[in-house]
Amino acid sequence: MICNHLPSAAQSGMARIVSTSLIFNAHQEVDLDRPPAAAKTSNRASRLAESLSHLLHLHVEAPPRTKLLQSHWNPYSDDQDQKHSTPTYSPKEVIAEKWREIHGHCSSEWDCLLDPLHPWLRREIVKYGEFAQATYDAFDFDSFSEYCGSSRYGRDRLFEKLGLTRNGYTVKKYIYAMSHIDMPNWLERSHLVDTTWSKDSNWMGYVALSDDEETRRIGRRDIVVAWRGTVAPSEWYEDMQRKLEPYGQGDAKVEHGFLGIYTGKNESTRYNKCSASEQVMKEVTRLVQWYREKGEEVSLTITGHSLGGALALLNAYEAASTIPNLTVSVISFGAPRVGNIAFRDELHRLGVKTLRVVVKQDIVPRMPGLVLNESLQKFDEVTGTLDWVYTHCGAELKLDVRSSPFLKRGFNLPGFHSLETYLHLVDGFLDSSTTFRSDARRDIALVNKACDMLVDELRIPHFWYQLENKGLVRNAHGRWVKPTRDPEDIPSGSSEQDVHALSLGTQTQDHDVLETQYVI
Amino acid sequence: MICNHLPSAAQSGMARIVSTSLIFNAHQEVDLDRPPAAAKTSNRASRLAESLSHLLHLHVEAPPRTKLLQSHWNPYSDDQDQKHSTPTYSPKEVIAEKWREIHGHCSSEWDCLLDPLHPWLRREIVKYGEFAQATYDAFDFDSFSEYCGSSRYGRDRLFEKLGLTRNGYTVKKYIYAMSHIDMPNWLERSHLVDTTWSKDSNWMGYVALSDDEETRRIGRRDIVVAWRGTVAPSEWYEDMQRKLEPYGQGDAKVEHGFLGIYTGKNESTRYNKCSASEQVMKEVTRLVQWYREKGEEVSLTITGHSLGGALALLNAYEAASTIPNLTVSVISFGAPRVGNIAFRDELHRLGVKTLRVVVKQDIVPRMPGLVLNESLQKFDEVTGTLDWVYTHCGAELKLDVRSSPFLKRGFNLPGFHSLETYLHLVDGFLDSSTTFRSDARRDIALVNKACDMLVDELRIPHFWYQLENKGLVRNAHGRWVKPTRDPEDIPSGSSEQDVHALSLGTQTQDHDVLETQYVI
């Protein structure tokens, strides 16, 4: 069942004038890591974006502060300590018997679980969302770092460093992707002329695997692929050529830029002799074979936010096409449209189940085709089969910024698009007619990690996720220096890429499989 | 001897159009902690300020990168480790025999020591500059902190926390000042409605004292008063009424706003039942008496940057007026003009020696009276005695941003005004005709603590002086919370203000003196 509940944009008159690149530039006003030059272009973009936002009802009016905020979190009340002592996670339930329904693999797909949102499903959505969030939290954005664009932590320490070990998964492989010619601003590059790692590639996500205990709880061995998005949508969006390109079977077409990131490779690079697609498919194939040979049931759950959600769909399509009888689900957050209707139908035919989590005020899920597409979909009978119309796939869980008493109102594109905002709203979602649930436990402070969305009463600084002294430390001589990375956190071309030399079938020769044997 | 080497502003034609408040608004483009609203006004201000900066030759053209940078610090060279292992401080010399000359207390004042700059004097200037810098580094700017506007560290830990114990001084007292009605934006205030500390007062500096070892090295017991300035000049400047007010003897007048900060008090406040003036004078008087009774020679050295340099002059005037035969020196950095010519003459009569360290491209030392004053001073014979003309006092050490190969060129008002930029340039200054000395040792990375002045080749992030996660820490339950301050770092109204109840003379009743007895 396909959901396209997006409001139609009969407001096209003025909206057509505004290019999407301008809309996204608006985020730069609050993007504190942008150089001043970026700010100079923001005023015009901001005004245009704000006009458009009113047309599209993205502007959230300031409401009277609800009582919920007071009951939830009154920083001056005596029970603040008590509030701070509440566990941040809902209790784990054994979902082994129900995991297929939770992942949409039943006749009704997610229909009966979304409104009201089943607590087991809510918990799983948050879990996968945290896997996607990890790709941001660990990413090295420092353009003065020689490892800019890599993960700050090696795969063996990623979850430990980010406090995610409690989810019961282990990272098996890191995925790297190349910059694509049509998305020139997408890649994070080091300013340094000479870097031991790579100027061509970025860390783009990872493959993880449920451990034995989590496997028992969730009823199958779960392989997770988490794709990194971009924090600043403008970086890839404003330069993107909205051009469809054939992918897979029949008339299926997907956005040219997304596909370029997923399939780009180059023999002269260190990390992308194999494409992201080849890296992830080799590892997933290996893991599926390994556990099937052991007689276990295996699932593949692919997650990602923003651009990462788009890559998740491409990845799901490829996995379902090439690995027979694999249960493939996608849980995406704030993802743009990816392909045409034939692509959607192909995913449907292959049995890929997609749950798109969407914040109503976030503009990215309306891309590409903000104006054209949404108008055309009103005449779906006529135009729906045209192969140049972008369409969303799967079920939608629609969230509303206004449901949370903790979030600021107003106009805040990067805030509405932030994955932590999404996870906060999922955590508080009961059903589409109720406001924030009062027993939500997820730490509200997380929302402001990289945006300014929390009301001042909460006393949480904005954009607080930052390194002490931007990573500089004082050495024994009193000088502030950038410490060299721990060897285990340095990306290693050989260990990630030596799989290239090995054929898919020869598992006994595969270093990673041997390692897996040891770990299991 | 009075120096007024400031270039005359015959460029007044256009400059008159531009108000100083607009000039200072330009800093907001790179002030990352300003809310987006501030950025909106910055474009016009920026353009005007840039025009003015060209007129006043504040714009530093990009030069060919000198060889010095390559020889000093090539991040790709093999000797980087060696560079990072160099001590950051020049060796200490015993200056006991020469301290009066170094502090300007000789017939030629500083004339024979400034150009070329005597290495002993250079070292002392940096030492006092670091005392002034400590007032910024420890200041709590966090408007969500219940102690916003205080020092993050108690006075017993200040130097230890900031790595300044090697200077051989101990903090004796913290000074607090009240907001002044004519400088409404000057005070840092907590956003919190209910705070246990103070909404009216800010930590404004401290009194420190040389220990026995340092006292032997420098030839006398040195009392230091360090005054805090403001990081963003606009905050106090754009609202300042440039109005002179009588102060002290005769026709002496000083700027109304500075005097208000120095002398403001209110019985209903917690920290300013005594004014800053009363607090500092009581402590200085006590220390002078104490050490004179022990037969020691005592000096008072007052330092401050920006607004802090202005307060230093007011403080020096009061100290020299009220404590007979005290050797009083002021070493100020980027300080604005403070008073009229009669005030300057009064300081001269009292024997206060003032060394003003000034960066040529910094606009603050040209305030108040950027246009009017500098034009008038060309006709000094006629106008110099008018009591409404601001004038600088003392000797000037003039630094030039262009002398350092490590600093970015272009237009950067907050960068040119930053105290760390000053200290870097002092450290590299040989004489007015030579570029940066090659054996300068001060850590260059410090320059970018709170601005963006270092060339990219150095790989030092801009604005790097920041707390990990803005002070949030993860508690045992996984929640990100603002930890409560250590009790010893919490400002205590009683311990700082109980001196109010005690008369100046009754030293045996004075808690602080008893404490001093124990320490000595």
Chai-1 contact restraints between the chains, C-beta under 6 A:
chainA,res_idxA,chainB,res_idxB,connection_type,confidence,min_distance_angstrom,max_distance_angstrom,comment,restraint_id
A,E29,B,P36,contact,1.0,0.0,6.0,A-B,restraint_1
A,E29,B,A39,contact,1.0,0.0,6.0,A-B,restraint_2
A,V30,B,P36,contact,1.0,0.0,6.0,A-B,restraint_3
A,L32,B,L32,contact,1.0,0.0,6.0,A-B,restraint_4
A,P36,B,E29,contact,1.0,0.0,6.0,A-B,restraint_5
A,P36,B,V30,contact,1.0,0.0,6.0,A-B,restraint_6
A,A39,B,A39,contact,1.0,0.0,6.0,A-B,restraint_7
A,H84,B,R479,contact,1.0,0.0,6.0,A-B,restraint_8
A,H84,B,V481,contact,1.0,0.0,6.0,A-B,restraint_9
A,S85,B,H477,contact,1.0,0.0,6.0,A-B,restraint_10
A,P87,B,H477,contact,1.0,0.0,6.0,A-B,restraint_11
A,T88,B,G478,contact,1.0,0.0,6.0,A-B,restraint_12
A,T88,B,R479,contact,1.0,0.0,6.0,A-B,restraint_13
A,F144,B,R459,contact,1.0,0.0,6.0,A-B,restraint_14
A,F144,B,P461,contact,1.0,0.0,6.0,A-B,restraint_15
A,H191,B,D456,contact,1.0,0.0,6.0,A-B,restraint_16
A,D194,B,Y76,contact,1.0,0.0,6.0,A-B,restraint_17
A,D443,B,R479,contact,1.0,0.0,6.0,A-B,restraint_18
A,D443,B,W480,contact,1.0,0.0,6.0,A-B,restraint_19
A,A445,B,W480,contact,1.0,0.0,6.0,A-B,restraint_20
A,D456,B,H191,contact,1.0,0.0,6.0,A-B,restraint_21
A,R459,B,F144,contact,1.0,0.0,6.0,A-B,restraint_22
A,P461,B,F144,contact,1.0,0.0,6.0,A-B,restraint_23
A,P461,B,K470,contact,1.0,0.0,6.0,A-B,restraint_24
A,W464,B,N469,contact,1.0,0.0,6.0,A-B,restraint_25
A,W464,B,K470,contact,1.0,0.0,6.0,A-B,restraint_26
A,W464,B,L472,contact,1.0,0.0,6.0,A-B,restraint_27
A,Q466,B,Q466,contact,1.0,0.0,6.0,A-B,restraint_28
A,E468,B,E468,contact,1.0,0.0,6.0,A-B,restraint_29
A,N469,B,W464,contact,1.0,0.0,6.0,A-B,restraint_30
A,K470,B,P461,contact,1.0,0.0,6.0,A-B,restraint_31
A,K470,B,W464,contact,1.0,0.0,6.0,A-B,restraint_32
A,L472,B,W464,contact,1.0,0.0,6.0,A-B,restraint_33
A,H477,B,S85,contact,1.0,0.0,6.0,A-B,restraint_34
A,H477,B,P87,contact,1.0,0.0,6.0,A-B,restraint_35
A,G478,B,T88,contact,1.0,0.0,6.0,A-B,restraint_36
A,R479,B,H84,contact,1.0,0.0,6.0,A-B,restraint_37
A,R479,B,T88,contact,1.0,0.0,6.0,A-B,restraint_38
A,R479,B,D443,contact,1.0,0.0,6.0,A-B,restraint_39
A,W480,B,D443,contact,1.0,0.0,6.0,A-B,restraint_40
A,W480,B,A445,contact,1.0,0.0,6.0,A-B,restraint_41
A,V481,B,H84,contact,1.0,0.0,6.0,A-B,restraint_42
